């Protein structure tokens, strides 16, 4: 029985090492991209009535949403951007992909329309609604 437990502990250790190795050596998706906006939502106090809101200046151009989610992140993340000449709303859905044969692990990705085009410089209001999951941490980026 002890031998089985030892093998299990070794396999879990190998799996964890592989996952951390992949994370540390993976190229960043934001490489060469200019970060325009970032919000790290990890505390229920950041929300007012269950919704996070902020404003920021943005210049004319094409932008893309990027996320750093995990399995505890909100399953649905509703994001709205509003400005004098721009309006955008999307419900992003969290998808987990299982990997590995021996030590299984997941990667997480939000699916949805993640590209926007701003036609003129302006101030935008961003509203992020985690649809009730104010405890699930997630980082939201807007990059150029």
DSSP file (Angstrom, degrees, kcal/mol; ACC not computed):
  #  RESIDUE AA STRUCTURE BP1 BP2  ACC     N-H-->O    O-->H-N    N-H-->O    O-->H-N    TCO  KAPPA ALPHA  PHI   PSI    X-CA   Y-CA   Z-CA
    1    1 A X     >        0   0    0      0, 0.0     4,-1.9     0, 0.0     5,-0.2   0.000 360.0 360.0 360.0 -41.0    0.0    0.0    0.0
    2    2 A X  H  >  +     0   0    0      1,-0.2     4,-2.4     2,-0.2     5,-0.2   0.860 360.0  56.3 -63.2 -35.3    2.8    2.4    0.8
    3    3 A X  H  > S+     0   0    0      2,-0.2     4,-2.3     1,-0.2    -1,-0.2   0.890 106.3  49.8 -65.5 -39.0    4.4    1.8   -2.6
    4    4 A X  H  > S+     0   0    0      2,-0.2     4,-2.5     1,-0.2    -1,-0.2   0.913 111.3  49.0 -64.7 -43.0    1.2    2.8   -4.3
    5    5 A X  H  X S+     0   0    0     -4,-1.9     4,-2.5     2,-0.2    -2,-0.2   0.914 110.9  50.2 -62.8 -42.7    1.0    6.0   -2.3
    6    6 A X  H  X S+     0   0    0     -4,-2.4     4,-2.4     2,-0.2    -2,-0.2   0.915 110.8  48.9 -62.2 -44.1    4.6    6.8   -3.1
    7    7 A X  H  X S+     0   0    0     -4,-2.3     4,-2.7     2,-0.2    -1,-0.2   0.913 111.2  50.9 -62.5 -42.7    4.1    6.3   -6.8
    8    8 A X  H  X S+     0   0    0     -4,-2.5     4,-2.4     1,-0.2    -2,-0.2   0.914 110.7  48.1 -60.7 -43.9    1.0    8.5   -6.7
    9    9 A X  H  X S+     0   0    0     -4,-2.5     4,-2.4     1,-0.2    -1,-0.2   0.899 112.2  49.6 -64.3 -40.8    2.9   11.3   -4.9
   10   10 A X  H  X S+     0   0    0     -4,-2.4     4,-2.4     2,-0.2    -2,-0.2   0.921 111.3  48.8 -64.5 -43.8    5.7   11.0   -7.4
   11   11 A X  H  X S+     0   0    0     -4,-2.7     4,-2.5     2,-0.2    -2,-0.2   0.902 111.9  48.5 -64.3 -41.1    3.3   11.2  -10.4
   12   12 A X  H  X S+     0   0    0     -4,-2.4     4,-2.7     2,-0.2     5,-0.2   0.918 111.3  51.0 -64.0 -42.5    1.5   14.2   -8.9
   13   13 A X  H  X S+     0   0    0     -4,-2.4     4,-2.2     1,-0.2    -2,-0.2   0.896 111.0  48.0 -60.9 -41.4    4.9   15.9   -8.4
   14   14 A X  H  X S+     0   0    0     -4,-2.4     4,-2.5     2,-0.2    -2,-0.2   0.927 111.7  49.9 -65.2 -44.5    5.9   15.2  -11.9
   15   15 A X  H  X S+     0   0    0     -4,-2.5     4,-2.4     1,-0.2    -2,-0.2   0.923 111.9  47.4 -60.6 -45.4    2.6   16.5  -13.3
   16   16 A X  H  X S+     0   0    0     -4,-2.7     4,-2.6     1,-0.2     5,-0.2   0.907 112.1  50.7 -63.4 -41.7    2.9   19.7  -11.2
   17   17 A X  H  X S+     0   0    0     -4,-2.2     4,-2.4    -5,-0.2    -2,-0.2   0.905 110.5  49.1 -62.1 -42.3    6.5   20.2  -12.3
   18   18 A X  H  X S+     0   0    0     -4,-2.5     4,-2.5     2,-0.2    -2,-0.2   0.928 111.4  49.3 -63.6 -45.5    5.6   19.8  -16.0
   19   19 A X  H  X S+     0   0    0     -4,-2.4     4,-2.3     1,-0.2    -2,-0.2   0.946 113.7  44.8 -60.8 -49.6    2.7   22.3  -15.7
   20   20 A X  H  X S+     0   0    0     -4,-2.6     4,-2.5     1,-0.2    -1,-0.2   0.873 112.1  53.5 -64.3 -35.8    4.9   24.9  -14.0
   21   21 A X  H  X S+     0   0    0     -4,-2.4     4,-1.8    -5,-0.2    -1,-0.2   0.910 109.8  47.5 -62.7 -42.4    7.7   24.3  -16.5
   22   22 A X  H  X S+     0   0    0     -4,-2.5     4,-1.4     2,-0.2    -2,-0.2   0.898 112.4  49.7 -65.2 -40.6    5.2   24.9  -19.4
   23   23 A X  H  < S+     0   0    0     -4,-2.3     3,-0.2     1,-0.2    -2,-0.2   0.926 112.8  46.3 -64.2 -44.8    3.9   28.0  -17.7
   24   24 A X  H  < S+     0   0    0     -4,-2.5    -1,-0.2     1,-0.2    -2,-0.2   0.816 119.3  39.3 -70.1 -30.6    7.4   29.4  -17.2
   25   25 A X  H  < S+     0   0    0     -4,-1.8    -1,-0.2    -5,-0.2    -2,-0.2   0.556  89.0 107.9 -97.9  -8.4    8.7   28.6  -20.7
   26   26 A X  S  < S-     0   0    0     -4,-1.4     2,-0.1    -3,-0.2     3,-0.0  -0.462  76.0-113.6 -70.7 138.1    5.6   29.5  -22.7
   27   27 A X        -     0   0    0     -2,-0.2     2,-0.2     1,-0.1    -1,-0.1  -0.460  34.8-107.3 -69.4 144.6    5.8   32.7  -24.7
   28   28 A X    >   -     0   0    0      1,-0.1     3,-1.3    -2,-0.1    -1,-0.1  -0.504  14.3-141.2 -72.2 136.8    3.6   35.5  -23.5
   29   29 A X  T 3  S+     0   0    0      1,-0.3    -1,-0.1    -2,-0.2    -2,-0.0   0.734 102.2  58.8 -68.3 -21.0    0.6   36.2  -25.8
   30   30 A X  T >  S+     0   0    0      2,-0.1     3,-2.5     3,-0.0    -1,-0.3   0.346  73.2 137.7 -90.8   7.0    1.1   39.9  -25.1
   31   31 A X  T <  S+     0   0    0     -3,-1.3     3,-0.1     1,-0.3    -4,-0.0  -0.317  80.5   3.7 -57.3 126.6    4.7   40.0  -26.4
   32   32 A X  T 3  S+     0   0    0      1,-0.3     2,-0.4    -2,-0.0    -1,-0.3   0.519 105.6 120.9  77.0   4.4    5.1   43.1  -28.5
   33   33 A X    <   -     0   0    0     -3,-2.5     2,-0.5   110,-0.0    -1,-0.3  -0.814  63.6-126.1-104.2 142.2    1.6   44.3  -27.7
   34   34 A X        -     0   0    0     -2,-0.4   110,-2.7    -3,-0.1     2,-0.6  -0.760  21.0-135.1 -87.6 124.2    1.0   47.6  -26.0
   35   35 A X  E     +A  143   0A   0     -2,-0.5   108,-0.2   108,-0.2     3,-0.1  -0.698  28.6 172.3 -82.1 119.4   -1.2   47.3  -22.9
   36   36 A X  E     +     0   0A   0    106,-3.1     2,-0.3    -2,-0.6   107,-0.2   0.807  66.0   8.1 -95.1 -37.8   -3.9   50.0  -22.9
   37   37 A X  E     -A  142   0A   0    105,-1.6   105,-2.2    19,-0.1    -1,-0.3  -0.997  59.6-177.8-147.6 146.1   -6.0   48.9  -20.0
   38   38 A X  E     +A  141   0A   0     -2,-0.3     2,-0.4   103,-0.2   103,-0.2  -0.979   3.7 177.4-147.4 134.0   -5.7   46.3  -17.2
   39   39 A X  E     -A  140   0A   0    101,-2.3   101,-2.9    -2,-0.3     2,-0.7  -0.984  11.7-161.8-134.5 125.3   -8.0   45.2  -14.4
   40   40 A X  E     -A  139   0A   0     -2,-0.4     2,-0.8    99,-0.2    99,-0.2  -0.920  11.3-165.5-106.2 110.1   -7.2   42.4  -12.0
   41   41 A X  E     +A  138   0A   0     97,-3.0    97,-1.9    -2,-0.7     3,-0.1  -0.842  37.9 127.8-102.0 107.4  -10.5   41.4  -10.3
   42   42 A X        +     0   0    0     -2,-0.8     2,-0.4    95,-0.2    95,-0.2   0.302  56.2  65.4-140.6   5.4   -9.8   39.3   -7.3
   43   43 A X    >   -     0   0    0     -3,-0.1     3,-2.4    93,-0.1     4,-0.3  -0.992  68.2-138.9-138.6 127.8  -11.7   40.9   -4.4
   44   44 A X  G >  S+     0   0    0     -2,-0.4     3,-1.5     1,-0.3     6,-0.2   0.750 101.6  70.7 -55.7 -23.6  -15.5   41.2   -4.0
   45   45 A X  G 3  S+     0   0    0      1,-0.3    -1,-0.3     3,-0.1    89,-0.0   0.662  84.6  69.4 -68.3 -15.4  -14.9   44.8   -2.7
   46   46 A X  G <  S+     0   0    0     -3,-2.4     7,-0.3    88,-0.2     2,-0.3   0.636  91.0  76.8 -75.7 -13.2  -13.9   45.8   -6.2
   47   47 A X    <   -     0   0    0     -3,-1.5     2,-0.5    -4,-0.3     5,-0.2  -0.717  64.9-154.2-101.9 148.3  -17.5   45.4   -7.3
   48   48 A X  B >  S-D   51   0B   0      3,-2.9     3,-1.2    -2,-0.3    -3,-0.1  -0.983  88.3 -14.6-118.2 117.6  -20.4   47.7   -6.8
   49   49 A X  T 3  S-     0   0    0     -2,-0.5    -1,-0.1     1,-0.2     3,-0.1   0.858 131.6 -54.0  54.7  36.9  -23.7   45.8   -6.9
   50   50 A X  T 3  S+     0   0    0     -6,-0.2    80,-0.6     1,-0.2    82,-0.4   0.552 120.6  99.7  81.0   8.4  -21.9   42.9   -8.4
   51   51 A X  E <   -DE  48 129B   0     -3,-1.2    -3,-2.9    78,-0.2     2,-0.4  -0.985  60.6-144.1-132.0 138.2  -20.4   45.0  -11.3
   52   52 A X  E     - E   0 128B   0     76,-2.9    76,-3.0    -2,-0.4     2,-0.3  -0.830  23.7-179.0 -97.6 137.8  -16.9   46.5  -11.8
   53   53 A X  E     + E   0 127B   0     -2,-0.4     2,-0.3    -7,-0.3    74,-0.2  -0.996   9.7 152.9-140.3 145.1  -16.7   49.9  -13.6
   54   54 A X  E     - E   0 126B   0     72,-2.0    72,-2.8    -2,-0.3     2,-0.3  -0.960  27.8-133.3-158.3 165.8  -13.9   52.2  -14.6
   55   55 A X  E     + E   0 125B   0     -2,-0.3     2,-0.3    70,-0.2    70,-0.2  -0.952  24.9 165.5-128.2 152.5  -13.0   54.8  -17.2
   56   56 A X  E     - E   0 124B   0     68,-2.1    68,-3.1    -2,-0.3     2,-0.3  -0.984  35.5-106.1-158.8 158.2   -9.9   55.3  -19.3
   57   57 A X  E     - E   0 123B   0     -2,-0.3     2,-0.3    66,-0.2    66,-0.2  -0.683  35.1-174.9 -88.5 142.9   -8.6   57.2  -22.4
   58   58 A X  E     - E   0 122B   0     64,-2.7    64,-2.6    -2,-0.3     2,-0.2  -0.993  13.9-139.3-138.8 145.5   -8.1   55.3  -25.6
   59   59 A X        -     0   0    0     -2,-0.3    59,-0.2    62,-0.2    61,-0.1  -0.612  41.4 -77.6-100.1 162.4   -6.7   56.3  -29.0
   60   60 A X  S    S+     0   0    0     -2,-0.2     2,-0.3    59,-0.1    59,-0.2  -0.304  84.6  85.6 -54.9 135.5   -7.9   55.5  -32.5
   61   61 A X  E    S-B  118   0A   0     57,-2.2    57,-3.3    59,-0.1     2,-0.5  -0.933  77.5 -65.9 157.6-178.1   -6.9   51.9  -33.4
   62   62 A X  E     -B  117   0A   0     -2,-0.3     2,-0.3    55,-0.2    55,-0.2  -0.892  49.9-177.1-105.9 132.4   -7.6   48.2  -33.3
   63   63 A X  E     -B  116   0A   0     53,-2.9    53,-2.4    -2,-0.5     2,-0.4  -0.826  14.3-151.3-129.5 163.3   -7.5   46.5  -30.0
   64   64 A X  E     -BC 115 143A   0     79,-2.5    79,-2.8    -2,-0.3     2,-0.3  -1.000  16.8-127.2-139.0 138.1   -7.9   43.0  -28.5
   65   65 A X  E     - C   0 142A   0     49,-3.0     2,-0.3    -2,-0.4    77,-0.2  -0.643  26.7-173.7 -79.1 139.9   -9.1   41.7  -25.2
   66   66 A X  E     - C   0 141A   0     75,-2.1    75,-3.1    -2,-0.3     2,-0.3  -0.965   3.6-162.8-130.4 150.4   -6.8   39.3  -23.4
   67   67 A X  E     - C   0 140A   0     -2,-0.3     2,-0.4    73,-0.2    73,-0.2  -0.943  21.9-154.6-133.8 151.8   -7.6   37.4  -20.2
   68   68 A X  E     + C   0 139A   0     71,-1.9    71,-1.1    -2,-0.3     2,-0.2  -0.823  40.4 161.4-122.0  88.9   -5.7   35.6  -17.4
   69   69 A X        -     0   0    0     -2,-0.4     2,-0.3    39,-0.3    39,-0.3  -0.504  19.9-171.9-101.1 171.9   -8.4   33.2  -16.2
   70   70 A X    >   -     0   0    0     67,-0.4     3,-1.7    -2,-0.2    37,-0.1  -0.859  49.4 -78.2-146.5-175.5   -8.3   30.0  -14.1
   71   71 A X  T 3  S+     0   0    0      1,-0.3    65,-0.0    -2,-0.3    25,-0.0   0.702 128.2  52.4 -63.8 -20.6  -10.9   27.3  -13.1
   72   72 A X  T 3  S+     0   0    0     65,-0.1    -1,-0.3    63,-0.1     3,-0.1   0.504  85.9 110.6 -92.2  -5.4  -12.3   29.5  -10.4
   73   73 A X  S <  S-     0   0    0     -3,-1.7    64,-0.1    63,-0.2    65,-0.1  -0.219  87.4 -74.9 -65.6 159.5  -12.9   32.5  -12.8
   74   74 A X        -     0   0    0     62,-0.4    -1,-0.2    59,-0.2    20,-0.1  -0.286  34.2-139.2 -56.4 136.6  -16.4   33.5  -13.7
   75   75 A X  S    S+     0   0    0      1,-0.2    19,-2.8    55,-0.2     2,-0.4   0.831  94.5  30.8 -66.6 -31.9  -18.0   31.1  -16.2
   76   76 A X  E    S-F   93   0B   0     54,-0.4     2,-0.5    17,-0.2    17,-0.2  -0.997  70.1-171.7-129.9 128.7  -19.5   34.0  -18.0
   77   77 A X  E     -F   92   0B   0     15,-2.8    15,-2.8    -2,-0.4     2,-0.5  -0.952   8.4-159.9-123.4 108.9  -17.8   37.5  -18.1
   78   78 A X  E     -FG  91 129B   0     51,-2.8    51,-3.3    -2,-0.5     2,-0.4  -0.794  11.7-174.3 -93.9 124.6  -19.9   40.3  -19.6
   79   79 A X  E     -FG  90 128B   0     11,-2.8    11,-2.3    -2,-0.5     2,-0.4  -0.971   5.4-177.1-123.4 132.7  -17.9   43.3  -20.7
   80   80 A X  E     -FG  89 127B   0     47,-2.4    47,-2.6    -2,-0.4     2,-0.4  -0.988   6.4-167.6-127.6 139.1  -19.3   46.6  -22.1
   81   81 A X  E     +FG  88 126B   0      7,-2.7     7,-2.4    -2,-0.4     2,-0.4  -0.991  11.2 179.8-122.6 132.4  -17.4   49.6  -23.4
   82   82 A X  E     +FG  87 125B   0     43,-2.0    43,-2.8    -2,-0.4     2,-0.3  -0.999  10.0 149.7-137.4 136.6  -19.2   52.9  -23.9
   83   83 A X  E >   -F   86   0B   0      3,-2.8     3,-0.7    -2,-0.4    41,-0.1  -0.867  60.9 -79.7-148.0-179.0  -17.9   56.2  -25.2
   84   84 A X  T 3  S+     0   0    0     39,-0.5    40,-0.1    -2,-0.3    38,-0.0   0.843 129.4  12.8 -57.8 -35.0  -19.1   59.3  -27.1
   85   85 A X  T 3  S+     0   0    0     35,-0.1     2,-0.3     1,-0.1    -1,-0.2   0.073 121.1  68.6-130.9  25.6  -18.8   57.5  -30.5
   86   86 A X  E <   +F   83   0B   0     -3,-0.7    -3,-2.8    32,-0.1     2,-0.3  -0.998  44.6 174.0-149.1 140.8  -18.3   53.8  -29.5
   87   87 A X  E     +F   82   0B   0     -2,-0.3     2,-0.3    -5,-0.2    -5,-0.2  -0.977   8.8 165.1-147.1 134.3  -20.4   51.1  -28.0
   88   88 A X  E     +F   81   0B   0     -7,-2.4    -7,-2.7    -2,-0.3     2,-0.3  -0.995   6.0 175.0-148.9 140.8  -19.4   47.4  -27.5
   89   89 A X  E     +F   80   0B   0     -2,-0.3     2,-0.3    -9,-0.2    -9,-0.2  -0.978   6.6 167.1-148.0 138.1  -20.9   44.5  -25.4
   90   90 A X  E     -F   79   0B   0    -11,-2.3   -11,-2.8    -2,-0.3     2,-0.7  -0.993  29.6-142.0-150.5 143.0  -19.9   40.8  -25.3
   91   91 A X  E     -F   78   0B   0     -2,-0.3     2,-0.3   -13,-0.2   -13,-0.2  -0.903  25.8-158.4-104.0 102.1  -20.6   37.9  -23.0
   92   92 A X  E     -F   77   0B   0    -15,-2.8   -15,-2.8    -2,-0.7     2,-0.4  -0.626   3.9-150.6 -82.2 139.3  -17.3   35.9  -22.9
   93   93 A X  E     -FH  76 111B   0     18,-2.2    18,-2.9    -2,-0.3     2,-0.4  -0.944  13.3-125.8-116.7 130.5  -17.7   32.2  -21.9
   94   94 A X  E     - H   0 110B   0    -19,-2.8     2,-0.4    -2,-0.4    16,-0.2  -0.583  26.3-170.5 -78.1 127.9  -14.9   30.3  -20.0
   95   95 A X  E     - H   0 109B   0     14,-3.1    14,-2.1    -2,-0.4     2,-0.4  -0.978   7.3-155.8-121.8 130.6  -13.8   27.1  -21.7
   96   96 A X  E     - H   0 108B   0     -2,-0.4     2,-0.5    12,-0.2    12,-0.2  -0.877   3.8-159.4-104.3 135.8  -11.5   24.6  -20.0
   97   97 A X  E     - H   0 107B   0     10,-2.7    10,-1.9    -2,-0.4     2,-0.3  -0.967  13.9-137.7-116.4 124.1   -9.3   22.3  -22.1
   98   98 A X  E     - H   0 106B   0     -2,-0.5     2,-0.3     8,-0.2     8,-0.2  -0.595  25.2-178.1 -82.2 139.1   -8.0   19.1  -20.5
   99   99 A X  E     + H   0 105B   0      6,-3.2     6,-1.9    -2,-0.3    -2,-0.0  -0.896  31.6  48.3-130.6 159.7   -4.4   18.1  -21.2
  100  100 A X        -     0   0    0     -2,-0.3     4,-0.1     4,-0.2     5,-0.0   0.294  51.6-133.0  93.2 147.2   -2.2   15.2  -20.2
  101  101 A X  S    S+     0   0    0      2,-0.1     3,-0.2     3,-0.1    -1,-0.0   0.839 101.8  18.6 -96.5 -49.9   -2.3   11.4  -20.1
  102  102 A X  S    S+     0   0    0      1,-0.3     2,-0.8   -91,-0.0   -91,-0.0   0.935 134.6  31.3 -90.7 -58.3   -0.9   10.6  -16.7
  103  103 A X  S    S-     0   0    0    -92,-0.0    -1,-0.3   -88,-0.0     2,-0.2  -0.877  84.4-151.2-104.2 103.7   -1.2   13.9  -14.8
  104  104 A X        +     0   0    0     -2,-0.8     2,-0.3    -3,-0.2    -4,-0.2  -0.497  22.7 165.1 -78.4 141.6   -4.3   15.7  -16.1
  105  105 A X  E     -H   99   0B   0     -6,-1.9    -6,-3.2    -2,-0.2     2,-0.3  -0.951  23.7-129.6-147.3 165.8   -4.4   19.5  -16.0
  106  106 A X  E     -H   98   0B   0     -2,-0.3     2,-0.3    -8,-0.2    -8,-0.2  -0.872   4.4-155.5-120.4 150.5   -6.5   22.2  -17.7
  107  107 A X  E     -H   97   0B   0    -10,-1.9   -10,-2.7    -2,-0.3     2,-0.4  -0.923  21.5-143.9-114.9 151.9   -5.9   25.4  -19.6
  108  108 A X  E     +H   96   0B   0     -2,-0.3     2,-0.3   -39,-0.3   -39,-0.3  -0.917  20.6 171.5-124.0 142.4   -8.6   28.1  -19.5
  109  109 A X  E     -H   95   0B   0    -14,-2.1   -14,-3.1    -2,-0.4     2,-0.5  -0.994  28.4-130.0-149.7 138.8   -9.7   30.5  -22.2
  110  110 A X  E     -H   94   0B   0     -2,-0.3     2,-0.4   -16,-0.2   -16,-0.2  -0.799  24.8-151.3 -89.7 129.3  -12.6   33.0  -22.6
  111  111 A X  E     +H   93   0B   0    -18,-2.9   -18,-2.2    -2,-0.5     2,-0.3  -0.820  44.4  85.4-101.0 139.3  -14.4   32.6  -25.9
  112  112 A X  S    S-     0   0    0     -2,-0.4     2,-0.8   -20,-0.2   -20,-0.1  -0.877  86.6 -42.4 156.4 175.5  -16.2   35.6  -27.6
  113  113 A X        +     0   0    0     -2,-0.3   -21,-0.0     1,-0.2    -2,-0.0  -0.563  57.5 169.9 -68.6 107.7  -15.7   38.6  -29.9
  114  114 A X        +     0   0    0     -2,-0.8   -49,-3.0   -50,-0.1     2,-0.4   0.397  44.7  81.3-108.5   3.3  -12.3   39.9  -28.6
  115  115 A X  E     +B   64   0A   0    -51,-0.2     2,-0.3     2,-0.0   -51,-0.2  -0.903  50.7 175.7-113.1 139.4  -11.4   42.5  -31.2
  116  116 A X  E     -B   63   0A   0    -53,-2.4   -53,-2.9    -2,-0.4     2,-0.5  -0.951  19.7-144.4-135.5 156.6  -12.6   46.0  -31.4
  117  117 A X  E     -B   62   0A   0     -2,-0.3     2,-0.5   -55,-0.2   -55,-0.2  -0.987   7.6-158.5-125.2 124.2  -11.9   49.1  -33.6
  118  118 A X  E     -B   61   0A   0    -57,-3.3   -57,-2.2    -2,-0.5     3,-0.1  -0.889   0.8-165.3-100.2 124.2  -11.9   52.6  -32.1
  119  119 A X        +     0   0    0     -2,-0.5     2,-0.3   -34,-0.2   -59,-0.1   0.645  69.7  15.0 -89.1 -15.7  -12.5   55.2  -34.8
  120  120 A X  S    S-     0   0    0    -61,-0.1    -1,-0.2   -59,-0.1   -35,-0.1  -0.992  88.6 -88.1-154.3 153.9  -11.4   58.3  -32.8
  121  121 A X        +     0   0    0     -2,-0.3     2,-0.3   -61,-0.1   -62,-0.2  -0.338  64.6 137.5 -58.5 138.8   -9.6   59.1  -29.6
  122  122 A X  E     -E   58   0B   0    -64,-2.6   -64,-2.7   -38,-0.0     2,-0.5  -0.987  55.4 -91.3-171.1 170.2  -12.0   59.2  -26.6
  123  123 A X  E     -E   57   0B   0     -2,-0.3   -39,-0.5   -66,-0.2     2,-0.3  -0.841  41.7-162.3 -95.5 133.0  -12.7   58.3  -23.0
  124  124 A X  E     -E   56   0B   0    -68,-3.1   -68,-2.1    -2,-0.5     2,-0.5  -0.870  14.3-143.2-115.2 148.6  -14.4   54.9  -22.5
  125  125 A X  E     -EG  55  82B   0    -43,-2.8   -43,-2.0    -2,-0.3     2,-0.4  -0.954  18.8-157.8-105.1 127.4  -16.3   53.5  -19.6
  126  126 A X  E     -EG  54  81B   0    -72,-2.8   -72,-2.0    -2,-0.5     2,-0.4  -0.899   7.1-170.0-106.1 135.1  -15.7   49.8  -19.1
  127  127 A X  E     -EG  53  80B   0    -47,-2.6   -47,-2.4    -2,-0.4     2,-0.5  -0.994   0.8-169.3-124.0 125.9  -18.2   47.7  -17.2
  128  128 A X  E     -EG  52  79B   0    -76,-3.0   -76,-2.9    -2,-0.4     2,-0.6  -0.967   1.8-173.0-120.1 119.6  -17.3   44.1  -16.2
  129  129 A X  E     -EG  51  78B   0    -51,-3.3   -51,-2.8    -2,-0.5   -78,-0.2  -0.945  12.9-168.5-115.0 113.7  -20.0   41.9  -14.9
  130  130 A X    >   -     0   0    0    -80,-0.6     3,-1.5    -2,-0.6   -54,-0.4   0.321  43.6-120.6 -83.3  10.3  -18.9   38.4  -13.5
  131  131 A X  T 3  S-     0   0    0      1,-0.3   -56,-0.1   -81,-0.2   -55,-0.1   0.909  77.3 -36.9  52.3  50.6  -22.6   37.4  -13.4
  132  132 A X  T 3  S+     0   0    0    -82,-0.4     2,-1.2     1,-0.1    -1,-0.3   0.192 114.5 107.2  93.8 -15.5  -22.6   36.7   -9.7
  133  133 A X    X   +     0   0    0     -3,-1.5     3,-0.5   -57,-0.2   -59,-0.2  -0.589  27.5 150.0 -97.8  73.6  -19.1   35.2   -9.3
  134  134 A X  T 3   +     0   0    0     -2,-1.2    -1,-0.2     1,-0.2   -88,-0.2   0.526  69.0  61.1 -80.8  -5.0  -17.3   38.1   -7.5
  135  135 A X  T 3  S+     0   0    0     -3,-0.2     2,-0.5   -92,-0.1    -1,-0.2   0.671  81.1  93.2 -92.2 -19.9  -15.0   35.6   -5.8
  136  136 A X  S <  S-     0   0    0     -3,-0.5   -62,-0.4    -6,-0.1   -63,-0.2  -0.650  75.0-133.6 -80.4 118.8  -13.4   34.1   -9.0
  137  137 A X        +     0   0    0     -2,-0.5   -67,-0.4   -95,-0.2     2,-0.3  -0.425  34.5 159.3 -73.3 144.2  -10.2   36.0   -9.9
  138  138 A X  E     -A   41   0A   0    -97,-1.9   -97,-3.0   -69,-0.1     2,-0.4  -0.952  29.8-142.2-159.1 144.3   -9.6   37.1  -13.5
  139  139 A X  E     -AC  40  68A   0    -71,-1.1   -71,-1.9    -2,-0.3     2,-0.5  -0.934  15.4-160.7-108.7 136.2   -7.4   39.7  -15.2
  140  140 A X  E     -AC  39  67A   0   -101,-2.9  -101,-2.3    -2,-0.4     2,-0.3  -0.974  10.8-177.1-118.9 126.9   -8.8   41.6  -18.1
  141  141 A X  E     -AC  38  66A   0    -75,-3.1   -75,-2.1    -2,-0.5     2,-0.5  -0.905  19.1-157.6-120.7 149.4   -6.4   43.4  -20.6
  142  142 A X  E     -AC  37  65A   0   -105,-2.2  -106,-3.1    -2,-0.3  -105,-1.6  -0.989  26.8-179.0-122.0 119.3   -7.0   45.5  -23.6
  143  143 A X  E      AC  35  64A   0    -79,-2.8   -79,-2.5    -2,-0.5  -108,-0.2  -0.853 360.0 360.0-123.3 154.4   -4.0   45.5  -25.9
  144  144 A X              0   0    0   -110,-2.7   -82,-0.2    -2,-0.3  -109,-0.1   0.341 360.0 360.0-109.4 360.0   -3.0   47.2  -29.2
